[in-house]
Structure formats: C-alpha cells, structure tokens
Amino acid sequence: MGLLTNKVEREELKAGDHIYTYRAVFAYSHHGIFVGGSKVVHFRPEHNLNSSSSSPMESFTSASSSSEDICPTFPDCGFRQPNSGVVLSCLDCFLKNGSLYCFEYGVSPSVFLTKVRGGTCTTAQSDPTDSVIHRAMYLLQNGFGNYDIFKNNCEDFALYCKTGLLIMDKLGVGRSGQASSIVGAPLAAVLSSPFSLLIPNPIGVATVTAGMYCMSRYATDIGVRRDVVKVSVEDLALNLDVKSIEQADEEEEEEEDSDIR
C-alpha cells in the first residue's frame, strides 16, 4: 500500500475491483469498475464519447484522432446506450497505456490521512462483489445521469457501484475524493493564511496548511459523511428517468415560450 497510490498488476485484479489510471501526466485520474473478462464499466462525459477524452480536464491536452477509440480486439468495446455516459471498455482502452491502480476501501482514518492525494481510498466499506457488478451492469443499461466534474464524475460512479451510497445534499461536492481535493487545497490555504502572522517559520505554516487540507478531505469522505443514504440501483435509475423526463418537459416549454416571443 503506497503513500500516494496503490499500483497493481493486471493479474492481481478481481471482478468488482474499483480501478483507476492517471491522465495528462498525473493531472487527474479516471475511474471504473472491473467486471472481469478484461472489461471495465466506467462513466464519461457524453460529449467526449467520440474522442479519446475521459473528462473535461482532458480538453487541456492534445486531442487524439477518433480512430484511436476503435478497439481491434473486442467488438463490444465502447458499448453504451444512446445519450448515456456509462461505457463498457476493454482494459487496454480504459488504461490508454497508463499504469493500473486499485482504489482501497475500508481504510482506517490514520491511513486515509496519510494519503497525500485524494481519489485513492475511502473509509467506507465495499459491498459484496455480486452487488458491485450488478450495479455497474445495470447502470450500463440505464445510465448514471449527467456528468458533472464536481458532483457526478467517474469516481462518483465507481464509489456508488462499490457502496450503493448517495449524498442527499445536492449543494455540496459529490463523493469524489478528487473533487474534495480540488476544493480542499485552496480552502486550506485560505484558512491557514492567518497563521502566517502567528507562525514566522514557513515550515510551520506549511504544516498547518497540510493538516487542514487532509482534514477537509477526511470530512468529505463518503465513509464519514452523515448526509449519505443507501439507494438501490433500480430506484436510482427510476429517479434518473423521472428527472430526464422533467428536464425534457422544461426544455420544450422554454422552446415554446421563445417561439411565442
């Protein structure tokens, strides 16, 4: 178990594992659920499904040609339902030549706090393998809603598949450790800035900032939060369908109003 990540070899993978790989020279990580047979179910922005990108962050990297997304090995690689960001990929296409890492579940608070980077572990316990794979395959057929880099991203998808937990508070950050890190780092810097007047030693200020950053990550971990609820995947899919219908109705009403004007 590494300080930053948990790198594994392919032969160590088990069906139901939450895996991830880094993109754009470790700028961020892309997550998915390994379902066996060299296949991964993962969640991507719908508008990026026809390119090699896996996140809005990849718009900052050089674009690759769409031909790179054609898998020469598995005919069903890239399968998805229309208007859904949940995709079935082979492990090679998921990794895109990157290294393979396994997300850790049920870690102790002390271990969680030693992980300098978010999006590598959680204190929450994983559900049994059958439940994890059932959620992933069910969402492959029914979707996971709209992609949101802060509230509903690839790590959120994998965390839900592993735990069945959803956050009731729609105003805060999602389950993603990466999102918590993005929010937590600037927040820690702001909160620790007054200490620079009390602690003349720069090392002391840096220590306080690092401590606040780690605690902000821990406070938003799905295994610690109190605003989470267990939701069956069938109820989740039904709720997403209702929201999609409501959004479509709202868009139609807006179009009608604009035509009238």
C-alpha positions as CSV (number, residue, x, y, z in Angstrom):
1,M,0.0,0.0,0.0
2,G,1.8,3.1,-1.2
3,L,1.7,6.6,0.3
4,L,0.3,8.2,-2.8
5,T,-1.4,5.3,-4.7
6,N,-1.9,1.6,-4.8
7,K,-0.4,0.4,-8.1
8,V,-1.3,-3.2,-9.0
9,E,-0.6,-5.7,-11.8
10,R,-3.3,-7.0,-14.1
11,E,-3.1,-10.5,-12.8
12,E,-4.0,-9.2,-9.3
13,L,-7.3,-7.8,-10.4
14,K,-10.6,-9.3,-9.3
15,A,-14.1,-8.8,-10.6
16,G,-15.7,-5.9,-8.8
17,D,-12.5,-4.0,-8.2
18,H,-12.6,-0.2,-8.4
19,I,-9.7,0.7,-10.6
20,Y,-8.2,3.9,-11.9
21,T,-5.4,5.2,-14.1
22,Y,-3.9,8.7,-14.4
23,R,-4.3,11.0,-17.3
24,A,-2.4,14.1,-18.6
25,V,0.8,13.4,-16.7
26,F,-0.9,12.6,-13.4
27,A,-3.0,15.7,-13.6
28,Y,-6.1,13.7,-12.7
29,S,-7.3,10.1,-12.6
30,H,-10.0,8.2,-14.4
31,H,-12.0,5.5,-12.5
32,G,-14.1,2.5,-13.4
33,I,-15.3,-0.9,-12.2
34,F,-13.5,-4.0,-13.4
35,V,-16.2,-6.6,-14.2
36,G,-14.0,-9.4,-15.3
37,G,-13.1,-10.7,-18.8
38,S,-10.7,-7.7,-19.3
39,K,-13.7,-5.4,-19.3
40,V,-14.3,-2.2,-17.4
41,V,-17.5,-0.2,-16.9
42,H,-16.9,3.5,-16.4
43,F,-18.6,6.9,-16.7
44,R,-17.5,9.6,-19.2
45,P,-18.9,12.9,-20.3
46,E,-21.3,12.2,-23.1
47,H,-19.9,14.9,-25.4
48,N,-16.4,13.2,-25.2
49,L,-17.5,9.7,-26.1
50,N,-16.5,10.2,-29.7
51,S,-13.0,11.3,-28.7
52,S,-10.2,9.9,-26.6
53,S,-11.0,12.3,-23.7
54,S,-12.4,10.9,-20.5
55,S,-13.0,14.2,-18.6
56,P,-13.4,17.9,-19.3
57,M,-9.9,18.3,-17.9
58,E,-8.6,16.5,-21.0
59,S,-9.6,19.5,-23.1
60,F,-6.3,20.9,-22.0
61,T,-4.4,18.0,-23.5
62,S,-3.8,17.5,-27.2
63,A,-6.7,15.8,-28.9
64,S,-6.3,12.3,-30.4
65,S,-7.9,11.1,-33.5
66,S,-11.2,9.2,-33.2
67,S,-9.6,6.2,-34.9
68,E,-7.7,5.5,-31.6
69,D,-11.0,4.7,-30.0
70,I,-11.7,1.8,-32.4
71,C,-10.7,-1.4,-30.4
72,P,-9.1,-4.0,-32.6
73,T,-9.5,-6.8,-30.0
74,F,-13.0,-6.6,-28.6
75,P,-16.0,-5.8,-30.8
76,D,-18.2,-4.7,-27.9
77,C,-15.5,-2.3,-26.5
78,G,-17.1,1.1,-26.4
79,F,-20.7,-0.2,-26.0
80,R,-23.1,2.3,-24.4
81,Q,-26.8,3.2,-24.6
82,P,-27.8,6.3,-26.5
83,N,-27.4,9.5,-24.6
84,S,-25.6,7.7,-21.7
85,G,-22.1,8.3,-20.4
86,V,-21.7,4.9,-19.0
87,V,-19.4,2.8,-21.2
88,L,-18.1,-0.7,-21.4
89,S,-14.4,-0.8,-22.5
90,C,-11.7,-3.3,-22.6
91,L,-8.9,-2.8,-20.0
92,D,-6.4,-1.7,-22.6
93,C,-8.7,1.0,-24.0
94,F,-9.5,2.1,-20.4
95,L,-5.9,2.4,-19.4
96,K,-4.7,4.0,-22.7
97,N,-1.1,2.9,-21.9
98,G,-1.3,4.2,-18.4
99,S,-0.5,2.3,-15.2
100,L,-3.1,0.4,-13.3
101,Y,-4.2,1.3,-9.7
102,C,-6.7,-0.2,-7.3
103,F,-8.9,2.0,-5.1
104,E,-8.9,1.0,-1.5
105,Y,-12.0,0.6,0.7
106,G,-12.4,0.3,4.5
107,V,-9.1,2.0,5.3
108,S,-8.5,3.4,8.8
109,P,-8.7,7.2,9.4
110,S,-4.9,7.2,10.0
111,V,-4.2,5.6,6.7
112,F,-6.7,7.9,4.9
113,L,-4.9,10.9,6.3
114,T,-1.5,9.7,5.2
115,K,-2.7,9.5,1.6
116,V,-1.5,12.9,0.3
117,R,-3.6,12.7,-2.9
118,G,-7.4,12.4,-2.9
119,G,-9.2,9.8,-5.1
120,T,-7.2,6.8,-3.9
121,C,-9.1,5.4,-0.9
122,T,-12.1,5.7,1.4
123,T,-13.0,4.7,4.9
124,A,-16.3,3.3,3.6
125,Q,-16.7,-0.4,3.3
126,S,-17.3,-2.1,-0.1
127,D,-20.4,-4.2,-0.7
128,P,-20.1,-7.8,-1.9
129,T,-18.8,-8.4,-5.4
130,D,-22.1,-9.5,-6.9
131,S,-23.8,-6.3,-5.8
132,V,-21.0,-4.2,-7.2
133,I,-21.1,-5.8,-10.6
134,H,-24.9,-5.8,-10.7
135,R,-24.9,-2.0,-10.1
136,A,-22.3,-1.4,-12.8
137,M,-24.0,-3.5,-15.4
138,Y,-27.5,-2.1,-14.5
139,L,-26.2,1.4,-14.9
140,L,-24.6,0.4,-18.2
141,Q,-28.1,-0.2,-19.5
142,N,-29.8,2.6,-17.7
143,G,-27.3,5.5,-17.4
144,F,-26.0,7.5,-14.4
145,G,-27.4,10.9,-15.2
146,N,-25.5,13.9,-16.4
147,Y,-21.7,14.1,-15.9
148,D,-20.6,16.8,-13.6
149,I,-16.9,17.2,-12.8
150,F,-17.6,18.1,-9.1
151,K,-20.8,16.3,-8.3
152,N,-21.2,13.3,-10.6
153,N,-18.0,12.2,-12.2
154,C,-16.3,8.8,-12.9
155,E,-15.1,8.4,-9.4
156,D,-18.6,9.1,-8.0
157,F,-19.9,6.4,-10.4
158,A,-17.3,3.8,-9.1
159,L,-17.9,4.7,-5.5
160,Y,-21.7,4.3,-5.9
161,C,-21.2,0.9,-7.6
162,K,-19.0,-0.2,-4.7
163,T,-21.1,1.1,-1.8
164,G,-24.6,2.0,-3.0
165,L,-24.3,5.3,-1.2
166,L,-25.5,8.6,-2.5
167,I,-25.2,12.1,-0.9
168,M,-28.5,13.7,0.0
169,D,-27.1,17.3,0.0
170,K,-27.2,18.4,-3.6
171,L,-25.3,21.7,-2.9
172,G,-22.0,20.2,-1.7
173,V,-19.3,18.3,-3.5
174,G,-20.0,14.8,-4.6
175,R,-18.5,11.6,-3.3
176,S,-15.3,12.0,-5.3
177,G,-12.0,12.3,-3.5
178,Q,-10.6,14.2,-6.4
179,A,-13.3,16.9,-6.2
180,S,-12.7,17.1,-2.4
181,S,-9.0,17.7,-3.1
182,I,-9.7,20.4,-5.6
183,V,-11.9,22.2,-3.2
184,G,-9.9,21.4,-0.1
185,A,-6.5,22.6,-1.2
186,P,-7.5,26.3,-1.8
187,L,-9.7,26.2,1.3
188,A,-6.8,25.0,3.4
189,A,-4.6,27.7,2.0
190,V,-7.1,30.4,2.8
191,L,-7.9,29.1,6.3
192,S,-4.2,28.8,7.2
193,S,-3.2,32.2,5.9
194,P,-3.8,34.0,9.3
195,F,-1.3,31.6,10.9
196,S,1.4,33.1,8.8
197,L,1.2,36.1,11.2
198,L,1.5,33.9,14.3
199,I,4.0,31.3,13.0
200,P,7.1,33.0,11.5
201,N,8.5,29.7,10.3
202,P,7.4,28.9,6.8
203,I,7.7,25.2,7.5
204,G,5.2,25.6,10.4
205,V,2.7,27.4,8.1
206,A,3.1,24.7,5.5
207,T,2.5,22.0,8.2
208,V,-0.7,23.7,9.3
209,T,-1.9,24.1,5.7
210,A,-1.2,20.4,5.0
211,G,-3.1,19.4,8.2
212,M,-6.1,21.5,7.2
213,Y,-6.1,20.0,3.7
214,C,-6.1,16.5,5.0
215,M,-8.8,17.1,7.5
216,S,-11.0,18.8,4.8
217,R,-10.6,15.7,2.7
218,Y,-11.4,13.4,5.6
219,A,-14.6,15.4,6.5
220,T,-16.0,14.9,3.0
221,D,-15.1,11.2,2.7
222,I,-18.2,9.2,2.0
223,G,-17.4,6.8,4.8
224,V,-17.5,9.7,7.3
225,R,-20.3,12.0,6.0
226,R,-23.7,11.9,7.7
227,D,-25.6,13.1,4.6
228,V,-25.4,9.8,2.7
229,V,-28.1,7.2,2.1
230,K,-28.2,3.7,0.7
231,V,-30.1,3.7,-2.6
232,S,-30.8,0.6,-4.7
233,V,-29.7,0.8,-8.3
234,E,-33.2,0.2,-9.5
235,D,-34.6,3.2,-7.5
236,L,-31.7,5.3,-8.7
237,A,-32.3,4.5,-12.4
238,L,-36.0,5.2,-11.9
239,N,-35.3,8.5,-10.3
240,L,-32.9,9.5,-13.1
241,D,-35.6,8.6,-15.7
242,V,-38.1,10.9,-13.9
243,K,-35.5,13.7,-13.9
244,S,-34.8,13.3,-17.6
245,I,-38.5,13.5,-18.4
246,E,-38.8,16.6,-16.3
247,Q,-35.8,18.2,-17.9
248,A,-37.2,17.4,-21.4
249,D,-40.5,19.0,-20.5
250,E,-38.8,22.1,-19.2
251,E,-36.8,22.4,-22.4
252,E,-39.9,22.0,-24.5
253,E,-41.7,24.7,-22.5
254,E,-38.7,27.1,-22.9
255,E,-38.7,26.5,-26.7
256,E,-42.4,27.2,-26.9
257,D,-42.0,30.4,-24.9
258,S,-39.2,31.5,-27.1
259,D,-41.3,30.8,-30.3
260,I,-44.2,32.8,-28.9
261,R,-41.9,35.8,-28.2
